[in-house]
Amino acid sequence: GKGWTTEEPDWRPIFTNRVPLLGSYNDQATMDREIAAAASHGVDFFSMLWYFPRPGSREEKEARLLNRGLENYLRSTNAGRMHFMIEYCNASAFSATNEAEWSDCIHTWVAAMKHPSYLRVDGRLVFKVHGADQFLATHQRDLELCRGRLAQLRNAVRAAGLGEMLIGGGIMSRSQVPPAHLAAKVFDFTATYMSIPEVEVREAEHPFASLAVEARQARALHAHDPIPWIPYLAAGWNPRPWTHPGAEIHHRRFFTFPTRAEWLEELRRLPEDFQKYPGLGLPRAGGGRWPVFTIYAWNEFGEGGIVAPTHSEGYLKLEAIREVFAR
C-alpha cells in the first residue's frame, strides 16, 4: 500500500486493519478503556514512555504531547486495576543534560511514583532509562557522574518516603554485558525494548518467526549476565505507515503479524525459559529473580508492535495473554 507522506500524514484510511478499537488519540477516555482492556486480560503493568520536554527546544511541544500517556494514566479512574512504571526515553533530543534539567525530571517522576499503582517488586519502585549507552554518553561515560545522577533520583524518592528503587538501563538484545561493562556498574538491571533481526532490507515481508527467534536467542545470551536482564517479546514489527524516502533502514524491514498460534507459542515459551534461565527477570530483595517480561508494544500502531485491540485482529493478542498468564 501507499506509505506515509508529509502530504498525507493520517495513515488510517490506507492501513484500515491497524485502526485501534479503543480510540485513536492519546486522550483520557482512550486511556481509561485501554487500562480496562489490559487489566482484564492479565496484563500486569504498562511501561509508560516519558520524554524530557527541554524548554525552548524544537521537540518541547512533541514531548509534552507524548507525555500525555503518563498524565492520563495518573488521572484515570481505572488506574488501580493494574500497575505502571516510567521508562525515561533519553534519546539525545529528549535527554536532560545538566543538573537543573535532571532536577526537573526528578520532580515529575517522584510525583508520579507517589501513585499507589506505581510498579514495585518486593517494595522497590521499578524505573528504566530507555537507552543505557545514550545515558552513559550524555554523561561523558563518567561512571561517578552517572551514578551521581541516579543517586539524586534515589535520594529524592527516599526523601518523599517512597523507599528504595530498582533502576534499569535499556540495551539491544545482542549487546553482551560482561562484568566490566559500564551498564553493569551503573544499573540494577538491563532490559530490551525491541530488537529487529539483521535480515535483508526488502519490500517483501519476513516471517514473524524471525522476530520470535531473535527474542528467544537473547534469553540464552543474557541468562548469566552480571546483573539481571528483563526479557521482551515482539508482538510485531511492520512499519509500512512510516516508510517514506529517507526513513531509517530498520523502517524498511517488515515482518508478518503473528497468527494466533504463533503468538500463543511465544507466550508459552516464556514461563519455560524463566524456569530454564533463573537469572532472568528483576532482582528480588532476598535473592533470586521475579519473572518479569515486557512486550513490544501496546500501541505502536504505525511501527507494527501492537497488542491493543484493532479492527482486523479484535482482542486476539490480549485473549492469548489471558489464556497463558491470567490467574
Contacts in CASP RR format, 6 or more apart in sequence:
PFRMAT RR
TARGET T0000
AUTHOR 0000-0000-0000
METHOD contacts of the structure
MODEL  1
GKGWTTEEPDWRPIFTNRVPLLGSYNDQATMDREIAAAASHGVDFFSMLW
YFPRPGSREEKEARLLNRGLENYLRSTNAGRMHFMIEYCNASAFSATNEA
EWSDCIHTWVAAMKHPSYLRVDGRLVFKVHGADQFLATHQRDLELCRGRL
AQLRNAVRAAGLGEMLIGGGIMSRSQVPPAHLAAKVFDFTATYMSIPEVE
VREAEHPFASLAVEARQARALHAHDPIPWIPYLAAGWNPRPWTHPGAEIH
HRRFFTFPTRAEWLEELRRLPEDFQKYPGLGLPRAGGGRWPVFTIYAWNE
FGEGGIVAPTHSEGYLKLEAIREVFAR
1 14 0 8 1.000
1 240 0 8 1.000
2 8 0 8 1.000
2 14 0 8 1.000
3 11 0 8 1.000
3 14 0 8 1.000
3 240 0 8 1.000
3 241 0 8 1.000
3 243 0 8 1.000
3 244 0 8 1.000
4 11 0 8 1.000
4 241 0 8 1.000
4 242 0 8 1.000
4 243 0 8 1.000
4 244 0 8 1.000
5 244 0 8 1.000
11 18 0 8 1.000
11 241 0 8 1.000
11 302 0 8 1.000
12 18 0 8 1.000
12 19 0 8 1.000
12 24 0 8 1.000
14 241 0 8 1.000
15 240 0 8 1.000
15 241 0 8 1.000
15 302 0 8 1.000
16 311 0 8 1.000
16 312 0 8 1.000
17 310 0 8 1.000
17 311 0 8 1.000
17 312 0 8 1.000
17 313 0 8 1.000
18 241 0 8 1.000
18 301 0 8 1.000
18 302 0 8 1.000
18 304 0 8 1.000
18 306 0 8 1.000
18 310 0 8 1.000
18 311 0 8 1.000
18 312 0 8 1.000
19 301 0 8 1.000
19 310 0 8 1.000
19 311 0 8 1.000
20 30 0 8 1.000
20 299 0 8 1.000
20 301 0 8 1.000
20 308 0 8 1.000
20 309 0 8 1.000
20 310 0 8 1.000
20 311 0 8 1.000
21 308 0 8 1.000
21 309 0 8 1.000
21 310 0 8 1.000
21 311 0 8 1.000
21 314 0 8 1.000
22 30 0 8 1.000
22 33 0 8 1.000
22 34 0 8 1.000
22 37 0 8 1.000
22 308 0 8 1.000
22 309 0 8 1.000
23 29 0 8 1.000
23 30 0 8 1.000
23 33 0 8 1.000
24 30 0 8 1.000
26 65 0 8 1.000
26 66 0 8 1.000
26 68 0 8 1.000
26 69 0 8 1.000
26 72 0 8 1.000
27 68 0 8 1.000
27 72 0 8 1.000
28 72 0 8 1.000
28 75 0 8 1.000
28 76 0 8 1.000
30 72 0 8 1.000
31 69 0 8 1.000
31 72 0 8 1.000
31 73 0 8 1.000
31 76 0 8 1.000
32 76 0 8 1.000
32 77 0 8 1.000
32 78 0 8 1.000
34 298 0 8 1.000
34 299 0 8 1.000
34 308 0 8 1.000
35 46 0 8 1.000
35 73 0 8 1.000
35 76 0 8 1.000
35 78 0 8 1.000
35 79 0 8 1.000
35 81 0 8 1.000
35 82 0 8 1.000
36 78 0 8 1.000
36 81 0 8 1.000
37 308 0 8 1.000
37 309 0 8 1.000
37 315 0 8 1.000
37 318 0 8 1.000
38 46 0 8 1.000
38 82 0 8 1.000
38 298 0 8 1.000
38 318 0 8 1.000
39 78 0 8 1.000
39 81 0 8 1.000
39 82 0 8 1.000
40 81 0 8 1.000
40 322 0 8 1.000
41 315 0 8 1.000
41 318 0 8 1.000
41 319 0 8 1.000
41 321 0 8 1.000
41 322 0 8 1.000
41 326 0 8 1.000
42 321 0 8 1.000
42 322 0 8 1.000
42 325 0 8 1.000
42 326 0 8 1.000
43 82 0 8 1.000
43 307 0 8 1.000
43 318 0 8 1.000
43 321 0 8 1.000
44 82 0 8 1.000
44 83 0 8 1.000
45 82 0 8 1.000
45 83 0 8 1.000
45 84 0 8 1.000
45 85 0 8 1.000
45 119 0 8 1.000
46 73 0 8 1.000
46 82 0 8 1.000
46 83 0 8 1.000
46 84 0 8 1.000
46 85 0 8 1.000
46 298 0 8 1.000
47 84 0 8 1.000
47 85 0 8 1.000
47 86 0 8 1.000
47 87 0 8 1.000
47 128 0 8 1.000
47 294 0 8 1.000
48 69 0 8 1.000
48 70 0 8 1.000
48 73 0 8 1.000
48 84 0 8 1.000
48 85 0 8 1.000
48 86 0 8 1.000
48 87 0 8 1.000
49 66 0 8 1.000
49 87 0 8 1.000
49 89 0 8 1.000
49 130 0 8 1.000
50 66 0 8 1.000
50 67 0 8 1.000
50 70 0 8 1.000
50 86 0 8 1.000
50 87 0 8 1.000
50 88 0 8 1.000
50 89 0 8 1.000
50 108 0 8 1.000
50 109 0 8 1.000
51 59 0 8 1.000
51 62 0 8 1.000
51 63 0 8 1.000
51 66 0 8 1.000
51 67 0 8 1.000
51 89 0 8 1.000
51 91 0 8 1.000
51 94 0 8 1.000
52 63 0 8 1.000
52 88 0 8 1.000
52 90 0 8 1.000
52 94 0 8 1.000
52 95 0 8 1.000
52 96 0 8 1.000
52 101 0 8 1.000
52 104 0 8 1.000
52 105 0 8 1.000
53 59 0 8 1.000
53 60 0 8 1.000
53 61 0 8 1.000
53 63 0 8 1.000
53 64 0 8 1.000
53 67 0 8 1.000
53 94 0 8 1.000
54 60 0 8 1.000
54 63 0 8 1.000
54 94 0 8 1.000
54 96 0 8 1.000
54 101 0 8 1.000
57 93 0 8 1.000
58 93 0 8 1.000
59 93 0 8 1.000
59 94 0 8 1.000
63 94 0 8 1.000
66 89 0 8 1.000
70 84 0 8 1.000
70 86 0 8 1.000
70 112 0 8 1.000
73 79 0 8 1.000
73 84 0 8 1.000
74 112 0 8 1.000
74 115 0 8 1.000
79 115 0 8 1.000
79 117 0 8 1.000
80 116 0 8 1.000
80 117 0 8 1.000
82 117 0 8 1.000
83 117 0 8 1.000
83 118 0 8 1.000
83 119 0 8 1.000
83 120 0 8 1.000
84 115 0 8 1.000
84 117 0 8 1.000
84 118 0 8 1.000
84 119 0 8 1.000
85 118 0 8 1.000
85 119 0 8 1.000
85 125 0 8 1.000
85 126 0 8 1.000
85 127 0 8 1.000
85 128 0 8 1.000
86 109 0 8 1.000
86 112 0 8 1.000
86 113 0 8 1.000
86 127 0 8 1.000
86 128 0 8 1.000
87 127 0 8 1.000
87 128 0 8 1.000
87 129 0 8 1.000
87 130 0 8 1.000
87 193 0 8 1.000
88 105 0 8 1.000
88 109 0 8 1.000
88 127 0 8 1.000
88 128 0 8 1.000
88 129 0 8 1.000
88 130 0 8 1.000
89 130 0 8 1.000
90 96 0 8 1.000
90 129 0 8 1.000
90 130 0 8 1.000
90 131 0 8 1.000
90 134 0 8 1.000
90 135 0 8 1.000
90 138 0 8 1.000
91 130 0 8 1.000
91 134 0 8 1.000
92 134 0 8 1.000
92 138 0 8 1.000
95 134 0 8 1.000
95 135 0 8 1.000
95 138 0 8 1.000
96 102 0 8 1.000
96 104 0 8 1.000
96 105 0 8 1.000
97 138 0 8 1.000
102 149 0 8 1.000
102 152 0 8 1.000
103 152 0 8 1.000
106 152 0 8 1.000
106 153 0 8 1.000
106 156 0 8 1.000
109 127 0 8 1.000
109 153 0 8 1.000
110 156 0 8 1.000
110 157 0 8 1.000
110 160 0 8 1.000
110 162 0 8 1.000
112 118 0 8 1.000
113 125 0 8 1.000
113 127 0 8 1.000
113 157 0 8 1.000
113 160 0 8 1.000
113 162 0 8 1.000
114 160 0 8 1.000
114 162 0 8 1.000
118 125 0 8 1.000
119 125 0 8 1.000
119 126 0 8 1.000
120 126 0 8 1.000
121 166 0 8 1.000
121 282 0 8 1.000
121 283 0 8 1.000
121 284 0 8 1.000
121 290 0 8 1.000
121 292 0 8 1.000
122 284 0 8 1.000
122 285 0 8 1.000
122 286 0 8 1.000
122 290 0 8 1.000
123 163 0 8 1.000
123 164 0 8 1.000
123 285 0 8 1.000
124 163 0 8 1.000
124 164 0 8 1.000
124 165 0 8 1.000
124 166 0 8 1.000
124 285 0 8 1.000
125 157 0 8 1.000
125 162 0 8 1.000
125 163 0 8 1.000
125 164 0 8 1.000
125 165 0 8 1.000
125 166 0 8 1.000
126 165 0 8 1.000
126 166 0 8 1.000
126 282 0 8 1.000
127 153 0 8 1.000
127 165 0 8 1.000
127 166 0 8 1.000
127 167 0 8 1.000
127 168 0 8 1.000
128 167 0 8 1.000
128 168 0 8 1.000
128 169 0 8 1.000
128 170 0 8 1.000
128 191 0 8 1.000
129 135 0 8 1.000
129 167 0 8 1.000
129 168 0 8 1.000
129 169 0 8 1.000
129 170 0 8 1.000
129 187 0 8 1.000
130 169 0 8 1.000
130 170 0 8 1.000
130 193 0 8 1.000
131 169 0 8 1.000
131 170 0 8 1.000
131 171 0 8 1.000
132 168 0 8 1.000
132 169 0 8 1.000
132 170 0 8 1.000
132 171 0 8 1.000
132 183 0 8 1.000
132 186 0 8 1.000
132 187 0 8 1.000
132 190 0 8 1.000
133 171 0 8 1.000
133 183 0 8 1.000
135 146 0 8 1.000
135 169 0 8 1.000
135 186 0 8 1.000
136 146 0 8 1.000
136 182 0 8 1.000
136 183 0 8 1.000
136 186 0 8 1.000
139 145 0 8 1.000
139 146 0 8 1.000
139 149 0 8 1.000
141 182 0 8 1.000
143 182 0 8 1.000
143 185 0 8 1.000
143 186 0 8 1.000
146 182 0 8 1.000
146 186 0 8 1.000
147 185 0 8 1.000
147 186 0 8 1.000
150 167 0 8 1.000
150 186 0 8 1.000
150 187 0 8 1.000
153 165 0 8 1.000
153 167 0 8 1.000
154 164 0 8 1.000
154 165 0 8 1.000
154 167 0 8 1.000
157 163 0 8 1.000
157 164 0 8 1.000
157 165 0 8 1.000
158 164 0 8 1.000
165 188 0 8 1.000
166 188 0 8 1.000
166 189 0 8 1.000
166 282 0 8 1.000
166 283 0 8 1.000
167 187 0 8 1.000
167 188 0 8 1.000
168 187 0 8 1.000
168 188 0 8 1.000
168 189 0 8 1.000
168 190 0 8 1.000
168 191 0 8 1.000
169 183 0 8 1.000
169 186 0 8 1.000
169 187 0 8 1.000
169 189 0 8 1.000
169 190 0 8 1.000
169 191 0 8 1.000
170 183 0 8 1.000
170 190 0 8 1.000
170 191 0 8 1.000
170 192 0 8 1.000
170 193 0 8 1.000
171 177 0 8 1.000
171 183 0 8 1.000
171 190 0 8 1.000
171 191 0 8 1.000
171 192 0 8 1.000
171 229 0 8 1.000
172 192 0 8 1.000
172 195 0 8 1.000
173 192 0 8 1.000
173 195 0 8 1.000
173 214 0 8 1.000
173 215 0 8 1.000
173 217 0 8 1.000
173 218 0 8 1.000
173 221 0 8 1.000
173 222 0 8 1.000
173 232 0 8 1.000
174 195 0 8 1.000
174 218 0 8 1.000
174 221 0 8 1.000
176 221 0 8 1.000
177 183 0 8 1.000
177 184 0 8 1.000
177 190 0 8 1.000
177 222 0 8 1.000
177 225 0 8 1.000
177 226 0 8 1.000
177 227 0 8 1.000
177 229 0 8 1.000
178 184 0 8 1.000
178 226 0 8 1.000
179 226 0 8 1.000
181 226 0 8 1.000
183 190 0 8 1.000
183 227 0 8 1.000
184 225 0 8 1.000
184 226 0 8 1.000
184 227 0 8 1.000
187 227 0 8 1.000
188 227 0 8 1.000
188 228 0 8 1.000
188 283 0 8 1.000
189 227 0 8 1.000
189 228 0 8 1.000
189 229 0 8 1.000
189 230 0 8 1.000
189 281 0 8 1.000
189 282 0 8 1.000
189 283 0 8 1.000
190 222 0 8 1.000
190 225 0 8 1.000
190 227 0 8 1.000
190 228 0 8 1.000
190 229 0 8 1.000
190 230 0 8 1.000
191 229 0 8 1.000
191 230 0 8 1.000
191 232 0 8 1.000
191 294 0 8 1.000
192 218 0 8 1.000
192 229 0 8 1.000
192 230 0 8 1.000
192 231 0 8 1.000
192 232 0 8 1.000
193 232 0 8 1.000
193 294 0 8 1.000
193 296 0 8 1.000
194 232 0 8 1.000
194 234 0 8 1.000
194 237 0 8 1.000
194 296 0 8 1.000
194 297 0 8 1.000
194 305 0 8 1.000
195 214 0 8 1.000
195 215 0 8 1.000
195 218 0 8 1.000
195 232 0 8 1.000
195 234 0 8 1.000
196 211 0 8 1.000
196 214 0 8 1.000
196 237 0 8 1.000
196 250 0 8 1.000
196 253 0 8 1.000
197 206 0 8 1.000
197 210 0 8 1.000
197 211 0 8 1.000
197 213 0 8 1.000
197 214 0 8 1.000
197 253 0 8 1.000
199 206 0 8 1.000
199 210 0 8 1.000
199 253 0 8 1.000
200 206 0 8 1.000
200 253 0 8 1.000
201 249 0 8 1.000
201 252 0 8 1.000
201 253 0 8 1.000
202 253 0 8 1.000
203 254 0 8 1.000
204 254 0 8 1.000
205 238 0 8 1.000
205 254 0 8 1.000
205 255 0 8 1.000
205 256 0 8 1.000
206 253 0 8 1.000
206 254 0 8 1.000
206 255 0 8 1.000
206 256 0 8 1.000
207 255 0 8 1.000
207 256 0 8 1.000
208 236 0 8 1.000
208 255 0 8 1.000
208 256 0 8 1.000
208 257 0 8 1.000
208 258 0 8 1.000
208 259 0 8 1.000
208 262 0 8 1.000
209 262 0 8 1.000
210 255 0 8 1.000
211 234 0 8 1.000
211 236 0 8 1.000
211 237 0 8 1.000
211 255 0 8 1.000
212 234 0 8 1.000
212 258 0 8 1.000
212 262 0 8 1.000
212 265 0 8 1.000
212 266 0 8 1.000
214 234 0 8 1.000
215 231 0 8 1.000
215 232 0 8 1.000
215 233 0 8 1.000
215 234 0 8 1.000
215 266 0 8 1.000
216 269 0 8 1.000
216 273 0 8 1.000
218 229 0 8 1.000
218 231 0 8 1.000
218 232 0 8 1.000
219 231 0 8 1.000
219 273 0 8 1.000
219 277 0 8 1.000
219 280 0 8 1.000
220 277 0 8 1.000
222 229 0 8 1.000
222 231 0 8 1.000
222 280 0 8 1.000
223 276 0 8 1.000
223 277 0 8 1.000
223 279 0 8 1.000
223 280 0 8 1.000
224 279 0 8 1.000
225 279 0 8 1.000
227 283 0 8 1.000
228 279 0 8 1.000
228 280 0 8 1.000
228 281 0 8 1.000
228 282 0 8 1.000
228 283 0 8 1.000
228 289 0 8 1.000
229 280 0 8 1.000
229 281 0 8 1.000
230 280 0 8 1.000
230 281 0 8 1.000
230 282 0 8 1.000
230 292 0 8 1.000
230 293 0 8 1.000
230 294 0 8 1.000
231 270 0 8 1.000
231 273 0 8 1.000
231 280 0 8 1.000
231 281 0 8 1.000
231 293 0 8 1.000
231 294 0 8 1.000
232 293 0 8 1.000
232 294 0 8 1.000
232 295 0 8 1.000
232 296 0 8 1.000
233 266 0 8 1.000
233 267 0 8 1.000
233 270 0 8 1.000
233 293 0 8 1.000
233 294 0 8 1.000
233 295 0 8 1.000
233 296 0 8 1.000
234 295 0 8 1.000
234 296 0 8 1.000
234 305 0 8 1.000
235 258 0 8 1.000
235 263 0 8 1.000
235 295 0 8 1.000
235 296 0 8 1.000
235 297 0 8 1.000
235 304 0 8 1.000
235 305 0 8 1.000
235 306 0 8 1.000
235 307 0 8 1.000
235 317 0 8 1.000
236 255 0 8 1.000
236 257 0 8 1.000
236 258 0 8 1.000
236 296 0 8 1.000
236 304 0 8 1.000
236 305 0 8 1.000
236 306 0 8 1.000
237 253 0 8 1.000
237 254 0 8 1.000
237 255 0 8 1.000
237 296 0 8 1.000
237 303 0 8 1.000
237 304 0 8 1.000
237 305 0 8 1.000
238 254 0 8 1.000
238 255 0 8 1.000
238 256 0 8 1.000
238 257 0 8 1.000
238 303 0 8 1.000
238 304 0 8 1.000
238 305 0 8 1.000
239 247 0 8 1.000
239 251 0 8 1.000
239 254 0 8 1.000
239 302 0 8 1.000
239 303 0 8 1.000
239 304 0 8 1.000
240 254 0 8 1.000
240 302 0 8 1.000
241 301 0 8 1.000
241 302 0 8 1.000
242 251 0 8 1.000
242 302 0 8 1.000
242 303 0 8 1.000
243 251 0 8 1.000
243 252 0 8 1.000
251 303 0 8 1.000
257 304 0 8 1.000
257 306 0 8 1.000
257 313 0 8 1.000
258 266 0 8 1.000
260 316 0 8 1.000
260 320 0 8 1.000
263 316 0 8 1.000
263 317 0 8 1.000
263 320 0 8 1.000
264 320 0 8 1.000
264 323 0 8 1.000
264 324 0 8 1.000
267 320 0 8 1.000
267 321 0 8 1.000
267 323 0 8 1.000
267 324 0 8 1.000
267 325 0 8 1.000
268 324 0 8 1.000
270 293 0 8 1.000
271 291 0 8 1.000
271 324 0 8 1.000
273 280 0 8 1.000
274 280 0 8 1.000
274 281 0 8 1.000
274 289 0 8 1.000
274 291 0 8 1.000
278 288 0 8 1.000
278 289 0 8 1.000
279 288 0 8 1.000
279 289 0 8 1.000
280 289 0 8 1.000
280 291 0 8 1.000
281 289 0 8 1.000
281 290 0 8 1.000
281 291 0 8 1.000
281 292 0 8 1.000
281 293 0 8 1.000
282 289 0 8 1.000
282 290 0 8 1.000
282 292 0 8 1.000
283 289 0 8 1.000
283 290 0 8 1.000
284 290 0 8 1.000
295 307 0 8 1.000
296 305 0 8 1.000
297 303 0 8 1.000
297 304 0 8 1.000
297 305 0 8 1.000
297 306 0 8 1.000
297 307 0 8 1.000
298 306 0 8 1.000
298 307 0 8 1.000
298 308 0 8 1.000
299 306 0 8 1.000
299 307 0 8 1.000
299 308 0 8 1.000
300 306 0 8 1.000
301 308 0 8 1.000
301 310 0 8 1.000
306 313 0 8 1.000
306 317 0 8 1.000
307 317 0 8 1.000
307 318 0 8 1.000
307 321 0 8 1.000
308 318 0 8 1.000
309 315 0 8 1.000
309 318 0 8 1.000
END
